[in-house]
Amino acid sequence: MRADLEAAAHLTRDVVVAMERDSGIALHAFRVDGCMTVNELLMQFQSDLLDVPVDAANRT
């Protein structure tokens, strides 16, 4: 389970890095939504990988 979450975070980081490189615009925050946002481990891991705050919408 944890490996799956970490893999999703790494894939997301790869996309974000490519978008930053192509656009020349640095990411200062990362806004997320959906069912995976309730997982605190994933949200913290994603924040650590991207080195920006992760803002999860509609967290319950």
N, CA, C and O atoms as a Tripos MOL2 file, in Angstrom:
@<TRIPOS>MOLECULE
protein
  240   239    60     0     0
PROTEIN
NO_CHARGES

@<TRIPOS>ATOM
      1 N           0.8240   -1.1940    0.0000 N.3       1 MET1
      2 CA          0.0000    0.0000    0.0000 C.3       1 MET1
      3 C           0.8660    1.2560    0.0000 C.2       1 MET1
      4 O           0.6630    2.1490   -0.8220 O.2       1 MET1
      5 N           1.8330    1.3290    0.9170 N.am      2 ARG2
      6 CA          2.6720    2.5200    0.9780 C.3       2 ARG2
      7 C           3.4620    2.7000   -0.3220 C.2       2 ARG2
      8 O           3.6120    3.8180   -0.8160 O.2       2 ARG2
      9 N           3.9560    1.6050   -0.8620 N.am      3 ALA3
     10 CA          4.7150    1.6970   -2.1160 C.3       3 ALA3
     11 C           3.8490    2.2550   -3.2390 C.2       3 ALA3
     12 O           4.3350    3.0200   -4.0720 O.2       3 ALA3
     13 N           2.5810    1.8830   -3.2700 N.am      4 ASP4
     14 CA          1.6610    2.4130   -4.2850 C.3       4 ASP4
     15 C           1.4830    3.9180   -4.1260 C.2       4 ASP4
     16 O           1.4940    4.6610   -5.1080 O.2       4 ASP4
     17 N           1.3220    4.3580   -2.8900 N.am      5 LEU5
     18 CA          1.1510    5.7960   -2.6300 C.3       5 LEU5
     19 C           2.4080    6.5680   -3.0170 C.2       5 LEU5
     20 O           2.3300    7.6240   -3.6440 O.2       5 LEU5
     21 N           3.5630    6.0330   -2.6390 N.am      6 GLU6
     22 CA          4.8160    6.7040   -2.9750 C.3       6 GLU6
     23 C           5.0340    6.7320   -4.4940 C.2       6 GLU6
     24 O           5.5400    7.7170   -5.0310 O.2       6 GLU6
     25 N           4.6550    5.6640   -5.1740 N.am      7 ALA7
     26 CA          4.7850    5.6360   -6.6310 C.3       7 ALA7
     27 C           3.9110    6.7090   -7.2780 C.2       7 ALA7
     28 O           4.3370    7.3730   -8.2230 O.2       7 ALA7
     29 N           2.6920    6.8800   -6.7710 N.am      8 ALA8
     30 CA          1.8030    7.9170   -7.3010 C.3       8 ALA8
     31 C           2.4110    9.2980   -7.0860 C.2       8 ALA8
     32 O           2.3460   10.1530   -7.9690 O.2       8 ALA8
     33 N           2.9990    9.5120   -5.9180 N.am      9 ALA9
     34 CA          3.6240   10.8020   -5.6220 C.3       9 ALA9
     35 C           4.8210   11.0610   -6.5350 C.2       9 ALA9
     36 O           5.0100   12.1810   -7.0090 O.2       9 ALA9
     37 N           5.6160   10.0440   -6.7800 N.am     10 HIS10
     38 CA          6.7770   10.2040   -7.6710 C.3      10 HIS10
     39 C           6.3360   10.4860   -9.1090 C.2      10 HIS10
     40 O           6.9480   11.3070   -9.7930 O.2      10 HIS10
     41 N           5.2910    9.8200   -9.5650 N.am     11 LEU11
     42 CA          4.7750   10.0880  -10.9100 C.3      11 LEU11
     43 C           4.2670   11.5240  -11.0210 C.2      11 LEU11
     44 O           4.4990   12.2020  -12.0220 O.2      11 LEU11
     45 N           3.5810   11.9710   -9.9900 N.am     12 THR12
     46 CA          3.0870   13.3530   -9.9790 C.3      12 THR12
     47 C           4.2550   14.3250  -10.0140 C.2      12 THR12
     48 O           4.2180   15.3170  -10.7430 O.2      12 THR12
     49 N           5.2980   14.0450   -9.2260 N.am     13 ARG13
     50 CA          6.4760   14.9150   -9.2310 C.3      13 ARG13
     51 C           7.0980   14.9760  -10.6120 C.2      13 ARG13
     52 O           7.4890   16.0510  -11.0670 O.2      13 ARG13
     53 N           7.1950   13.8410  -11.2850 N.am     14 ASP14
     54 CA          7.7660   13.8220  -12.6340 C.3      14 ASP14
     55 C           6.9950   14.7320  -13.5830 C.2      14 ASP14
     56 O           7.5980   15.4490  -14.3810 O.2      14 ASP14
     57 N           5.6720   14.7080  -13.5020 N.am     15 VAL15
     58 CA          4.8340   15.5650  -14.3510 C.3      15 VAL15
     59 C           5.0410   17.0350  -13.9880 C.2      15 VAL15
     60 O           5.1800   17.8820  -14.8710 O.2      15 VAL15
     61 N           5.0630   17.3360  -12.6930 N.am     16 VAL16
     62 CA          5.2400   18.7240  -12.2490 C.3      16 VAL16
     63 C           6.5990   19.2550  -12.6940 C.2      16 VAL16
     64 O           6.6910   20.3830  -13.1770 O.2      16 VAL16
     65 N           7.6440   18.4650  -12.5400 N.am     17 VAL17
     66 CA          8.9860   18.8870  -12.9620 C.3      17 VAL17
     67 C           9.0070   19.1720  -14.4610 C.2      17 VAL17
     68 O           9.5880   20.1670  -14.8940 O.2      17 VAL17
     69 N           8.3790   18.3110  -15.2530 N.am     18 ALA18
     70 CA          8.3290   18.5270  -16.7040 C.3      18 ALA18
     71 C           7.5570   19.8030  -17.0350 C.2      18 ALA18
     72 O           7.9570   20.5630  -17.9170 O.2      18 ALA18
     73 N           6.4510   20.0380  -16.3280 N.am     19 MET19
     74 CA          5.6670   21.2530  -16.5710 C.3      19 MET19
     75 C           6.4620   22.5010  -16.2010 C.2      19 MET19
     76 O           6.4140   23.5000  -16.9190 O.2      19 MET19
     77 N           7.1890   22.4530  -15.0910 N.am     20 GLU20
     78 CA          8.0170   23.5950  -14.6950 C.3      20 GLU20
     79 C           9.1050   23.8560  -15.7310 C.2      20 GLU20
     80 O           9.3600   25.0020  -16.1030 O.2      20 GLU20
     81 N           9.7330   22.7960  -16.1870 N.am     21 ARG21
     82 CA         10.8120   22.9290  -17.1780 C.3      21 ARG21
     83 C          10.2830   23.5080  -18.4830 C.2      21 ARG21
     84 O          10.8940   24.4090  -19.0590 O.2      21 ARG21
     85 N           9.1490   22.9930  -18.9510 N.am     22 ASP22
     86 CA          8.6020   23.4380  -20.2270 C.3      22 ASP22
     87 C           8.0490   24.8590  -20.1700 C.2      22 ASP22
     88 O           8.1520   25.6090  -21.1410 O.2      22 ASP22
     89 N           7.4620   25.2250  -19.0340 N.am     23 SER23
     90 CA          6.8310   26.5420  -18.9240 C.3      23 SER23
     91 C           7.7750   27.6230  -18.4100 C.2      23 SER23
     92 O           7.5630   28.8100  -18.6550 O.2      23 SER23
     93 N           8.8160   27.2070  -17.6980 N.am     24 GLY24
     94 CA          9.7120   28.1810  -17.0830 C.3      24 GLY24
     95 C           9.1110   28.8220  -15.8430 C.2      24 GLY24
     96 O           9.6320   29.8200  -15.3450 O.2      24 GLY24
     97 N           8.0240   28.2580  -15.3450 N.am     25 ILE25
     98 CA          7.3350   28.7910  -14.1710 C.3      25 ILE25
     99 C           7.5150   27.8260  -13.0130 C.2      25 ILE25
    100 O           7.2040   26.6410  -13.1310 O.2      25 ILE25
    101 N           8.0200   28.3370  -11.8850 N.am     26 ALA26
    102 CA          8.2420   27.4900  -10.7110 C.3      26 ALA26
    103 C           6.9490   27.3350   -9.9210 C.2      26 ALA26
    104 O           6.1560   28.2690   -9.8060 O.2      26 ALA26
    105 N           6.7580   26.1600   -9.3910 N.am     27 LEU27
    106 CA          5.5980   25.8470   -8.5630 C.3      27 LEU27
    107 C           5.8300   26.3750   -7.1490 C.2      27 LEU27
    108 O           6.8790   26.1260   -6.5560 O.2      27 LEU27
    109 N           4.8500   27.1070   -6.6070 N.am     28 HIS28
    110 CA          4.9660   27.6400   -5.2420 C.3      28 HIS28
    111 C           4.0150   26.9580   -4.2880 C.2      28 HIS28
    112 O           4.1940   27.0430   -3.0730 O.2      28 HIS28
    113 N           3.0130   26.2880   -4.8070 N.am     29 ALA29
    114 CA          2.0490   25.5210   -4.0110 C.3      29 ALA29
    115 C           1.4090   24.5000   -4.9460 C.2      29 ALA29
    116 O           1.4440   24.6430   -6.1680 O.2      29 ALA29
    117 N           0.8290   23.4740   -4.3460 N.am     30 PHE30
    118 CA          0.2190   22.4050   -5.1320 C.3      30 PHE30
    119 C          -1.1710   22.1500   -4.5780 C.2      30 PHE30
    120 O          -1.3160   21.7060   -3.4390 O.2      30 PHE30
    121 N          -2.1950   22.4290   -5.3800 N.am     31 ARG31
    122 CA         -3.5830   22.2330   -4.9620 C.3      31 ARG31
    123 C          -4.0780   20.8980   -5.4870 C.2      31 ARG31
    124 O          -3.9030   20.5750   -6.6620 O.2      31 ARG31
    125 N          -4.6950   20.1290   -4.6070 N.am     32 VAL32
    126 CA         -5.1520   18.7880   -4.9640 C.3      32 VAL32
    127 C          -6.5910   18.5720   -4.5110 C.2      32 VAL32
    128 O          -7.0770   19.2360   -3.5960 O.2      32 VAL32
    129 N          -7.2580   17.6330   -5.1680 N.am     33 ASP33
    130 CA         -8.5800   17.2130   -4.7100 C.3      33 ASP33
    131 C          -8.7710   15.7550   -5.0950 C.2      33 ASP33
    132 O          -7.9390   15.1810   -5.7990 O.2      33 ASP33
    133 N          -9.8340   15.1700   -4.6470 N.am     34 GLY34
    134 CA        -10.1100   13.7760   -4.9420 C.3      34 GLY34
    135 C          -9.9510   12.9040   -3.7120 C.2      34 GLY34
    136 O          -9.5620   13.3660   -2.6400 O.2      34 GLY34
    137 N         -10.2580   11.6450   -3.8940 N.am     35 CYS35
    138 CA        -10.3250   10.7270   -2.7540 C.3      35 CYS35
    139 C          -8.9710   10.4590   -2.1110 C.2      35 CYS35
    140 O          -8.9220   10.1350   -0.9240 O.2      35 CYS35
    141 N          -7.8810   10.5810   -2.8420 N.am     36 MET36
    142 CA         -6.5680   10.2910   -2.2570 C.3      36 MET36
    143 C          -6.0980   11.3780   -1.3010 C.2      36 MET36
    144 O          -5.1510   11.1620   -0.5440 O.2      36 MET36
    145 N          -6.7380   12.5360   -1.3210 N.am     37 THR37
    146 CA         -6.3100   13.6360   -0.4580 C.3      37 THR37
    147 C          -6.5650   13.3710    1.0150 C.2      37 THR37
    148 O          -6.0060   14.0670    1.8640 O.2      37 THR37
    149 N          -7.3830   12.3980    1.3430 N.am     38 VAL38
    150 CA         -7.6330   12.0840    2.7540 C.3      38 VAL38
    151 C          -6.4610   11.3320    3.3780 C.2      38 VAL38
    152 O          -6.4120   11.1670    4.5970 O.2      38 VAL38
    153 N          -5.5300   10.8810    2.5670 N.am     39 ASN39
    154 CA         -4.3900   10.1430    3.0800 C.3      39 ASN39
    155 C          -3.2820   11.1210    3.4810 C.2      39 ASN39
    156 O          -2.6100   11.7020    2.6280 O.2      39 ASN39
    157 N          -3.1060   11.2890    4.7840 N.am     40 GLU40
    158 CA         -2.1190   12.2370    5.3100 C.3      40 GLU40
    159 C          -0.6920   11.8830    4.8910 C.2      40 GLU40
    160 O           0.1100   12.7650    4.5820 O.2      40 GLU40
    161 N          -0.3870   10.5910    4.8850 N.am     41 LEU41
    162 CA          0.9520   10.1580    4.4870 C.3      41 LEU41
    163 C           1.2530   10.5970    3.0610 C.2      41 LEU41
    164 O           2.3190   11.1490    2.7880 O.2      41 LEU41
    165 N           0.3220   10.3540    2.1630 N.am     42 LEU42
    166 CA          0.5140   10.7300    0.7610 C.3      42 LEU42
    167 C           0.6620   12.2340    0.6080 C.2      42 LEU42
    168 O           1.5520   12.6960   -0.1070 O.2      42 LEU42
    169 N          -0.1870   12.9990    1.2620 N.am     43 MET43
    170 CA         -0.1230   14.4520    1.1190 C.3      43 MET43
    171 C           1.1970   15.0060    1.6550 C.2      43 MET43
    172 O           1.7770   15.9070    1.0480 O.2      43 MET43
    173 N           1.6740   14.4870    2.7730 N.am     44 GLN44
    174 CA          2.9540   14.9410    3.3200 C.3      44 GLN44
    175 C           4.1090   14.5120    2.4330 C.2      44 GLN44
    176 O           5.0340   15.2890    2.1970 O.2      44 GLN44
    177 N           4.0640   13.2820    1.9410 N.am     45 PHE45
    178 CA          5.1100   12.7830    1.0590 C.3      45 PHE45
    179 C           5.1740   13.6030   -0.2270 C.2      45 PHE45
    180 O           6.2580   13.9330   -0.7080 O.2      45 PHE45
    181 N           4.0050   13.9300   -0.7790 N.am     46 GLN46
    182 CA          3.9600   14.7430   -1.9950 C.3      46 GLN46
    183 C           4.5370   16.1260   -1.7400 C.2      46 GLN46
    184 O           5.2920   16.6520   -2.5580 O.2      46 GLN46
    185 N           4.1850   16.7050   -0.6150 N.am     47 SER47
    186 CA          4.7200   18.0080   -0.2440 C.3      47 SER47
    187 C           6.2410   17.9590   -0.1160 C.2      47 SER47
    188 O           6.9390   18.8550   -0.5900 O.2      47 SER47
    189 N           6.7440   16.9180    0.5210 N.am     48 ASP48
    190 CA          8.1890   16.7660    0.6860 C.3      48 ASP48
    191 C           8.8910   16.5970   -0.6600 C.2      48 ASP48
    192 O           9.9490   17.1850   -0.8840 O.2      48 ASP48
    193 N           8.3160   15.8080   -1.5450 N.am     49 LEU49
    194 CA          8.9250   15.5870   -2.8670 C.3      49 LEU49
    195 C           8.9690   16.8700   -3.6890 C.2      49 LEU49
    196 O           9.9600   17.1560   -4.3610 O.2      49 LEU49
    197 N           7.8880   17.6360   -3.6270 N.am     50 LEU50
    198 CA          7.8020   18.8580   -4.4260 C.3      50 LEU50
    199 C           8.4360   20.0610   -3.7330 C.2      50 LEU50
    200 O           8.7140   21.0790   -4.3660 O.2      50 LEU50
    201 N           8.6590   19.9320   -2.4330 N.am     51 ASP51
    202 CA          9.2110   21.0130   -1.6080 C.3      51 ASP51
    203 C           8.3370   22.2670   -1.6700 C.2      51 ASP51
    204 O           8.8330   23.3940   -1.6970 O.2      51 ASP51
    205 N           7.0290   22.0400   -1.6920 N.am     52 VAL52
    206 CA          6.0370   23.1100   -1.6380 C.3      52 VAL52
    207 C           4.8740   22.6350   -0.7770 C.2      52 VAL52
    208 O           4.6980   21.4320   -0.5890 O.2      52 VAL52
    209 N           4.0770   23.5660   -0.2500 N.am     53 PRO53
    210 CA          2.8950   23.1350    0.5030 C.3      53 PRO53
    211 C           1.8550   22.5080   -0.4170 C.2      53 PRO53
    212 O           1.6680   22.9330   -1.5560 O.2      53 PRO53
    213 N           1.1890   21.4930    0.1040 N.am     54 VAL54
    214 CA          0.0900   20.8600   -0.6180 C.3      54 VAL54
    215 C          -1.2230   21.3110    0.0290 C.2      54 VAL54
    216 O          -1.4340   21.1330    1.2290 O.2      54 VAL54
    217 N          -2.0840   21.8870   -0.7750 N.am     55 ASP55
    218 CA         -3.3850   22.3810   -0.3040 C.3      55 ASP55
    219 C          -4.4530   21.4380   -0.8190 C.2      55 ASP55
    220 O          -4.7640   21.4280   -2.0100 O.2      55 ASP55
    221 N          -5.0150   20.6420    0.0890 N.am     56 ALA56
    222 CA         -6.0260   19.6650   -0.3000 C.3      56 ALA56
    223 C          -7.4270   20.2490   -0.1110 C.2      56 ALA56
    224 O          -7.7950   20.6360    0.9990 O.2      56 ALA56
    225 N          -8.1980   20.3130   -1.1820 N.am     57 ALA57
    226 CA         -9.5570   20.8130   -1.1400 C.3      57 ALA57
    227 C         -10.4800   19.7640   -0.5360 C.2      57 ALA57
    228 O         -10.2620   18.5650   -0.7090 O.2      57 ALA57
    229 N         -11.5020   20.2120    0.1670 N.am     58 ASN58
    230 CA        -12.5560   19.3390    0.6880 C.3      58 ASN58
    231 C         -12.0410   18.1740    1.5160 C.2      58 ASN58
    232 O         -12.5790   17.0710    1.4290 O.2      58 ASN58
    233 N         -11.0280   18.3970    2.3030 N.am     59 ARG59
    234 CA        -10.5240   17.3410    3.1760 C.3      59 ARG59
    235 C         -11.4950   17.0980    4.3130 C.2      59 ARG59
    236 O         -11.9890   18.0410    4.9300 O.2      59 ARG59
    237 N         -11.7650   15.8450    4.5860 N.am     60 THR60
    238 CA        -12.6630   15.5120    5.6870 C.3      60 THR60
    239 C         -11.9380   14.7000    6.7180 C.2      60 THR60
    240 O         -12.5270   14.3190    7.7300 O.2      60 THR60
@<TRIPOS>BOND
     1     1     2 1
     2     2     3 1
     3     3     4 2
     4     3     5 am
     5     5     6 1
     6     6     7 1
     7     7     8 2
     8     7     9 am
     9     9    10 1
    10    10    11 1
    11    11    12 2
    12    11    13 am
    13    13    14 1
    14    14    15 1
    15    15    16 2
    16    15    17 am
    17    17    18 1
    18    18    19 1
    19    19    20 2
    20    19    21 am
    21    21    22 1
    22    22    23 1
    23    23    24 2
    24    23    25 am
    25    25    26 1
    26    26    27 1
    27    27    28 2
    28    27    29 am
    29    29    30 1
    30    30    31 1
    31    31    32 2
    32    31    33 am
    33    33    34 1
    34    34    35 1
    35    35    36 2
    36    35    37 am
    37    37    38 1
    38    38    39 1
    39    39    40 2
    40    39    41 am
    41    41    42 1
    42    42    43 1
    43    43    44 2
    44    43    45 am
    45    45    46 1
    46    46    47 1
    47    47    48 2
    48    47    49 am
    49    49    50 1
    50    50    51 1
    51    51    52 2
    52    51    53 am
    53    53    54 1
    54    54    55 1
    55    55    56 2
    56    55    57 am
    57    57    58 1
    58    58    59 1
    59    59    60 2
    60    59    61 am
    61    61    62 1
    62    62    63 1
    63    63    64 2
    64    63    65 am
    65    65    66 1
    66    66    67 1
    67    67    68 2
    68    67    69 am
    69    69    70 1
    70    70    71 1
    71    71    72 2
    72    71    73 am
    73    73    74 1
    74    74    75 1
    75    75    76 2
    76    75    77 am
    77    77    78 1
    78    78    79 1
    79    79    80 2
    80    79    81 am
    81    81    82 1
    82    82    83 1
    83    83    84 2
    84    83    85 am
    85    85    86 1
    86    86    87 1
    87    87    88 2
    88    87    89 am
    89    89    90 1
    90    90    91 1
    91    91    92 2
    92    91    93 am
    93    93    94 1
    94    94    95 1
    95    95    96 2
    96    95    97 am
    97    97    98 1
    98    98    99 1
    99    99   100 2
   100    99   101 am
   101   101   102 1
   102   102   103 1
   103   103   104 2
   104   103   105 am
   105   105   106 1
   106   106   107 1
   107   107   108 2
   108   107   109 am
   109   109   110 1
   110   110   111 1
   111   111   112 2
   112   111   113 am
   113   113   114 1
   114   114   115 1
   115   115   116 2
   116   115   117 am
   117   117   118 1
   118   118   119 1
   119   119   120 2
   120   119   121 am
   121   121   122 1
   122   122   123 1
   123   123   124 2
   124   123   125 am
   125   125   126 1
   126   126   127 1
   127   127   128 2
   128   127   129 am
   129   129   130 1
   130   130   131 1
   131   131   132 2
   132   131   133 am
   133   133   134 1
   134   134   135 1
   135   135   136 2
   136   135   137 am
   137   137   138 1
   138   138   139 1
   139   139   140 2
   140   139   141 am
   141   141   142 1
   142   142   143 1
   143   143   144 2
   144   143   145 am
   145   145   146 1
   146   146   147 1
   147   147   148 2
   148   147   149 am
   149   149   150 1
   150   150   151 1
   151   151   152 2
   152   151   153 am
   153   153   154 1
   154   154   155 1
   155   155   156 2
   156   155   157 am
   157   157   158 1
   158   158   159 1
   159   159   160 2
   160   159   161 am
   161   161   162 1
   162   162   163 1
   163   163   164 2
   164   163   165 am
   165   165   166 1
   166   166   167 1
   167   167   168 2
   168   167   169 am
   169   169   170 1
   170   170   171 1
   171   171   172 2
   172   171   173 am
   173   173   174 1
   174   174   175 1
   175   175   176 2
   176   175   177 am
   177   177   178 1
   178   178   179 1
   179   179   180 2
   180   179   181 am
   181   181   182 1
   182   182   183 1
   183   183   184 2
   184   183   185 am
   185   185   186 1
   186   186   187 1
   187   187   188 2
   188   187   189 am
   189   189   190 1
   190   190   191 1
   191   191   192 2
   192   191   193 am
   193   193   194 1
   194   194   195 1
   195   195   196 2
   196   195   197 am
   197   197   198 1
   198   198   199 1
   199   199   200 2
   200   199   201 am
   201   201   202 1
   202   202   203 1
   203   203   204 2
   204   203   205 am
   205   205   206 1
   206   206   207 1
   207   207   208 2
   208   207   209 am
   209   209   210 1
   210   210   211 1
   211   211   212 2
   212   211   213 am
   213   213   214 1
   214   214   215 1
   215   215   216 2
   216   215   217 am
   217   217   218 1
   218   218   219 1
   219   219   220 2
   220   219   221 am
   221   221   222 1
   222   222   223 1
   223   223   224 2
   224   223   225 am
   225   225   226 1
   226   226   227 1
   227   227   228 2
   228   227   229 am
   229   229   230 1
   230   230   231 1
   231   231   232 2
   232   231   233 am
   233   233   234 1
   234   234   235 1
   235   235   236 2
   236   235   237 am
   237   237   238 1
   238   238   239 1
   239   239   240 2
@<TRIPOS>SUBSTRUCTURE
     1 MET1         2 RESIDUE 1 A MET
     2 ARG2         6 RESIDUE 1 A ARG
     3 ALA3        10 RESIDUE 1 A ALA
     4 ASP4        14 RESIDUE 1 A ASP
     5 LEU5        18 RESIDUE 1 A LEU
     6 GLU6        22 RESIDUE 1 A GLU
     7 ALA7        26 RESIDUE 1 A ALA
     8 ALA8        30 RESIDUE 1 A ALA
     9 ALA9        34 RESIDUE 1 A ALA
    10 HIS10       38 RESIDUE 1 A HIS
    11 LEU11       42 RESIDUE 1 A LEU
    12 THR12       46 RESIDUE 1 A THR
    13 ARG13       50 RESIDUE 1 A ARG
    14 ASP14       54 RESIDUE 1 A ASP
    15 VAL15       58 RESIDUE 1 A VAL
    16 VAL16       62 RESIDUE 1 A VAL
    17 VAL17       66 RESIDUE 1 A VAL
    18 ALA18       70 RESIDUE 1 A ALA
    19 MET19       74 RESIDUE 1 A MET
    20 GLU20       78 RESIDUE 1 A GLU
    21 ARG21       82 RESIDUE 1 A ARG
    22 ASP22       86 RESIDUE 1 A ASP
    23 SER23       90 RESIDUE 1 A SER
    24 GLY24       94 RESIDUE 1 A GLY
    25 ILE25       98 RESIDUE 1 A ILE
    26 ALA26      102 RESIDUE 1 A ALA
    27 LEU27      106 RESIDUE 1 A LEU
    28 HIS28      110 RESIDUE 1 A HIS
    29 ALA29      114 RESIDUE 1 A ALA
    30 PHE30      118 RESIDUE 1 A PHE
    31 ARG31      122 RESIDUE 1 A ARG
    32 VAL32      126 RESIDUE 1 A VAL
    33 ASP33      130 RESIDUE 1 A ASP
    34 GLY34      134 RESIDUE 1 A GLY
    35 CYS35      138 RESIDUE 1 A CYS
    36 MET36      142 RESIDUE 1 A MET
    37 THR37      146 RESIDUE 1 A THR
    38 VAL38      150 RESIDUE 1 A VAL
    39 ASN39      154 RESIDUE 1 A ASN
    40 GLU40      158 RESIDUE 1 A GLU
    41 LEU41      162 RESIDUE 1 A LEU
    42 LEU42      166 RESIDUE 1 A LEU
    43 MET43      170 RESIDUE 1 A MET
    44 GLN44      174 RESIDUE 1 A GLN
    45 PHE45      178 RESIDUE 1 A PHE
    46 GLN46      182 RESIDUE 1 A GLN
    47 SER47      186 RESIDUE 1 A SER
    48 ASP48      190 RESIDUE 1 A ASP
    49 LEU49      194 RESIDUE 1 A LEU
    50 LEU50      198 RESIDUE 1 A LEU
    51 ASP51      202 RESIDUE 1 A ASP
    52 VAL52      206 RESIDUE 1 A VAL
    53 PRO53      210 RESIDUE 1 A PRO
    54 VAL54      214 RESIDUE 1 A VAL
    55 ASP55      218 RESIDUE 1 A ASP
    56 ALA56      222 RESIDUE 1 A ALA
    57 ALA57      226 RESIDUE 1 A ALA
    58 ASN58      230 RESIDUE 1 A ASN
    59 ARG59      234 RESIDUE 1 A ARG
    60 THR60      238 RESIDUE 1 A THR
